[in-house]
């Protein structure tokens, strides 16, 4: 029963990731790590639907981490990547390659190997010393370093570093969820409002959501999802051992199985997350694959009619008649008659 609820939570989380990334990719990249990004996404219906689906998955995962050890619940929750891939393939129109199939096998095998060494029973309600939470503080410091590294880069590298930071914060939130459920079981809801785990849980989830949306906004899903899907279970398993004292079967065989399971889990996550179906999940490519009733009619661009301009006929200009010119007086030597005529005319 616990494993089934955890897989349902993974299904909801995977679908929520795909819906949110599609909406976040349309927001301006200048809003990276700004509250304006969330303000833009609040106007996107697809993002609101993705948030609703993810919240349902978070509630189911909260039940899982409170009834199972984190070292078992986290590997099962990491299968959300398989459900995200299953949703992205029909949306993007891409086919599943052999590399992704190998990744699916490795991811499933890693989850199975880690589950063999764990028990699905309810975890003990005893906690380690408060000093165990120093491990969560150290993870938060690593997340801050990853965020700063993402600020100094662009594109795929920015999305990867920010995704790792979001995964670490979500891993801390999973541990805080287990702590909060313990407070509810031991005391009451009023006690949760007067202690630090409940408020820390809300803050961690909000910060993780902010980082995740910034990672989705920076690059396609295949760049950010590996960091989120690999860092969250790693942080959850480690905090489960340090803070909550989850049992680790110490034997040569079990240690080898767990080591192989972790390597297979991380490798499978990376291979699956780099599928072209997740890389090509862009808004422009979603419309052709929607059902016919959801497709928008083709847009007809109206243009002004072209008017043919005929050349004007040449204007005929009548030449003006030549002006009669007086003959120039001769400049040569004058004869006697002409000289007498000019002299009399001058008198």
C-alpha positions in Angstrom: 0.0 0.0 0.0 2.8 2.5 0.9 4.7 1.7 -2.3 1.6 2.1 -4.4 0.8 5.6 -2.9 4.4 6.6 -3.4 4.3 5.6 -7.1 1.0 7.6 -7.5 2.8 10.6 -6.0 5.7 10.1 -8.5 3.2 10.0 -11.3 1.6 13.3 -10.2 4.9 15.0 -9.7 6.2 13.9 -13.2 3.1 15.3 -14.9 3.3 18.5 -12.9 6.9 19.0 -13.9 6.1 18.8 -17.6 3.2 21.2 -17.4 5.2 23.7 -15.4 8.2 23.6 -17.6 6.1 24.3 -20.7 4.7 27.4 -19.1 7.9 28.6 -17.6 9.8 28.3 -20.9 7.5 31.0 -22.3 8.4 33.6 -19.6 11.1 36.1 -20.2 14.5 34.7 -19.3 15.4 38.1 -17.8 13.2 37.2 -14.9 15.6 34.4 -13.8 15.6 34.2 -9.9 13.2 37.1 -9.7 9.7 37.2 -8.2 8.5 38.7 -11.5 8.8 35.2 -12.9 6.2 33.8 -10.5 4.0 36.8 -11.2 4.2 36.0 -14.9 3.4 32.3 -14.3 0.4 33.1 -12.2 -1.3 34.2 -15.4 -0.6 30.9 -17.2 -3.4 28.3 -17.0 -1.0 25.5 -17.9 1.3 26.4 -15.0 -1.6 26.6 -12.6 -2.7 23.2 -13.7 0.9 21.9 -13.2 1.0 23.4 -9.7 -2.3 21.8 -8.8 -1.1 18.4 -10.0 2.3 18.8 -8.2 0.6 19.8 -4.9 -1.5 16.6 -5.1 1.7 14.7 -5.6 3.4 16.5 -2.7 0.6 15.6 -0.4 0.8 11.9 -1.5 4.6 12.0 -1.0 4.2 13.6 2.4 2.1 10.6 3.4 4.9 8.3 2.0 7.8 9.9 3.8 5.8 9.8 7.1 5.1 6.1 6.7 8.3 4.9 5.1 11.9 5.5 5.6 13.4 8.3 3.5 16.0 6.0 2.1 13.2 3.9 0.6 10.6 6.7 -0.3 13.1 8.9 -2.1 14.2 6.3 -4.7 10.6 5.5 -5.4 9.7 9.2 -5.8 12.6 9.6 -8.3 10.6 7.5 -10.7 8.6 10.7 -11.5 11.1 11.1 -14.3 9.7 8.0 -16.0 6.2 9.4 -15.9 7.4 12.8 -17.1 9.0 11.0 -20.1 5.8 9.1 -20.8 3.9 12.3 -21.0 6.5 14.2 -23.0 6.8 11.6 -25.8 3.3 12.1 -27.2 3.5 15.9 -26.7 6.8 16.3 -28.5 6.3 13.6 -31.2 9.7 12.1 -30.5 10.4 8.4 -30.3 12.0 6.5 -27.4 15.6 5.7 -28.2 17.7 2.8 -27.0 19.6 5.2 -24.7 16.4 6.1 -22.9 15.4 2.5 -22.6 18.8 1.7 -21.0 18.2 4.6 -18.6 14.7 3.3 -17.7 16.2 -0.1 -16.9 19.0 1.4 -14.8 16.7 3.7 -12.9 14.2 0.9 -12.2 17.0 -1.4 -11.2 18.6 1.2 -8.9 15.3 1.7 -7.2 14.8 -2.1 -6.8 18.4 -2.5 -5.4 17.9 0.2 -2.8 14.5 -1.2 -1.9 15.9 -4.6 -1.2 18.1 -3.3 1.6 15.2 -1.3 3.2 11.9 -2.1 4.8 8.6 -0.5 3.9 7.4 -0.5 7.5 6.7 2.7 9.3 9.9 4.4 10.5 10.8 4.7 14.1 9.6 7.9 15.7 12.9 8.5 17.5 15.2 11.2 16.1 18.9 11.7 16.3 20.4 14.6 18.2 19.6 18.1 17.0 23.1 18.3 15.7 22.0 16.0 12.9 20.2 18.9 11.3 23.6 20.5 10.7 23.7 18.1 7.7 20.6 20.0 6.3 22.4 23.3 6.9 25.4 22.0 5.0 23.2 21.0 2.1 21.6 24.4 2.1 25.1 25.9 1.8 25.8 23.7 -1.2 22.5 24.8 -2.8 23.5 28.5 -2.4 26.8 27.7 -4.1 25.0 26.1 -7.0 22.6 29.1 -7.3 25.6 31.5 -7.5 27.2 29.2 -10.1 24.0 29.3 -12.2 23.9 33.1 -12.0 27.3 33.3 -13.7 26.3 31.0 -16.6 23.7 30.9 -19.3 21.5 28.2 -20.9 22.0 24.6 -20.1 24.7 25.2 -17.4 22.5 27.7 -15.6 19.5 25.3 -15.7 21.6 22.4 -14.4 23.1 24.2 -11.4 19.8 25.7 -10.5 18.1 22.3 -10.8 20.6 20.7 -8.5 20.0 23.5 -5.9 16.2 23.0 -6.2 16.7 19.2 -5.7 18.7 19.7 -2.6 16.1 22.1 -1.1 13.3 19.6 -1.9 15.3 16.9 -0.2 15.5 19.1 2.9 11.8 19.8 2.6 11.2 16.0 2.6 13.1 15.7 5.9 11.1 18.6 7.3 7.9 16.9 6.2 8.7 13.8 8.2 9.6 16.0 11.2 6.3 17.9 10.9 4.3 14.7 10.7 6.0 13.5 13.8 5.0 16.6 15.6 1.4 16.2 14.5 1.4 12.5 15.7 3.0 13.3 19.0 1.1 16.5 19.9 -1.5 18.4 17.8 -1.9 20.8 15.0 -1.6 23.7 17.4 1.8 22.4 18.5 2.9 22.5 14.8 2.0 26.2 14.6 4.2 27.0 17.6 7.3 25.0 16.6 9.9 25.6 13.9 9.4 22.5 11.6 6.1 23.6 10.1 7.3 27.1 9.1 10.6 25.7 7.9 8.7 23.3 5.7 6.7 26.1 4.1 9.8 28.2 3.5 11.8 25.2 2.0 8.9 24.3 -0.4 8.6 28.0 -1.5 12.3 28.3 -2.1 12.5 25.0 -3.9 9.5 26.0 -6.1 11.2 29.3 -7.0 14.5 27.6 -7.9 12.7 25.0 -9.9 10.7 27.4 -12.0 13.9 29.5 -12.6 15.6 26.3 -13.8 12.7 25.5 -16.1 12.8 29.0 -17.5 16.5 28.8 -18.4 16.6 25.8 -20.7 14.5 22.8 -21.8 13.5 20.1 -19.3 16.4 17.8 -20.1 18.9 20.3 -18.6 17.2 20.9 -15.2 15.3 17.7 -14.5 18.4 15.4 -14.0 19.7 17.7 -11.2 16.3 17.8 -9.5 15.6 14.1 -9.8 19.1 13.1 -8.6 19.8 15.6 -5.9 16.4 15.3 -4.1 16.7 11.5 -3.4 20.4 11.8 -2.5 19.7 14.6 0.0 16.7 12.7 1.4 18.5 9.4 1.9 21.5 11.1 3.6 19.2 13.1 5.9 17.2 10.0 6.7 20.4 8.4 7.9 21.9 11.4 9.7 18.8 13.0 11.3 16.3 10.1 11.6 18.6 7.2 12.1 17.3 5.1 9.3 18.7 1.6 9.4 21.4 0.7 7.1 22.2 -3.0 6.8 25.9 -3.2 7.2 27.2 -6.3 5.5 29.5 -6.7 2.5 26.7 -7.8 0.2 24.2 -5.1 1.3 26.8 -2.4 1.0 27.6 -3.5 -2.5 24.0 -3.7 -3.5 23.3 -0.2 -2.1 26.4 1.2 -3.9 25.4 -0.3 -7.2 21.8 0.9 -6.7 22.8 4.5 -6.1 25.1 4.5 -9.2 22.4 2.9 -11.3 19.8 5.3 -10.0 21.8 8.4 -10.8 23.0 7.1 -14.2 19.4 6.1 -15.1 18.1 9.6 -14.1 20.7 11.3 -16.3 20.0 9.1 -19.4 16.3 9.4 -19.2 16.3 13.1 -18.5 18.4 13.8 -21.6 15.8 12.2 -23.9 15.0 14.3 -27.0 11.3 14.1 -26.0 12.2 16.3 -23.0 14.7 18.4 -24.8 12.2 19.3 -27.6 9.3 20.0 -25.3 8.8 23.6 -26.5 5.6 25.6 -26.8 5.9 25.9 -30.6 5.9 22.1 -30.9 3.0 21.2 -28.7 0.2 22.5 -31.0 0.6 20.0 -33.9 0.2 17.1 -31.5 -2.9 18.3 -29.7 -6.3 16.5 -30.4 -8.2 18.0 -33.4 -10.8 19.6 -31.2 -8.1 21.5 -29.3 -6.2 22.7 -32.3 -6.5 26.4 -33.2 -7.7 27.2 -36.8 -5.0 28.4 -39.1 -4.5 32.1 -38.9 -5.2 34.0 -42.2 -3.1 37.0 -42.7 -5.0 39.7 -44.5 -2.9 41.9 -46.8 -3.9 45.0 -48.8 -4.6 44.4 -52.5 -1.8 45.3 -54.8 -2.7 48.1 -57.1 -0.9 48.1 -60.5 0.6 51.5 -61.2 0.6 52.2 -65.0 3.4 54.5 -66.3 2.2 57.9 -67.4 2.3 58.7 -71.1 5.2 60.9 -72.1 4.3 64.6 -72.4 5.0 66.0 -75.9 6.5 69.5 -75.7 6.2 71.6 -78.8 9.4 73.3 -79.7 9.3 77.1 -79.7 9.9 78.9 -83.0 13.4 80.2 -83.3 13.8 83.9 -82.5 14.8 86.0 -85.4 18.2 87.4 -84.8 19.5 90.6 -86.3 22.6 90.1 -88.4 25.7 91.2 -86.6 27.3 94.2 -88.0 30.4 93.4 -89.9 33.6 93.9 -88.0 35.8 94.2 -91.0 37.0 97.5 -92.7 34.1 99.6 -94.0 33.8 100.9 -97.5 33.3 104.6 -98.3 29.4 104.6 -98.8 28.8 102.7 -95.6 31.0 105.0 -93.7 29.2 108.1 -95.0 25.8 106.6 -94.1 26.8 105.9 -90.5 28.3 109.3 -90.1 25.1 111.0 -91.4 22.9 108.8 -89.2 25.0 109.7 -86.1 24.5 113.4 -86.9 
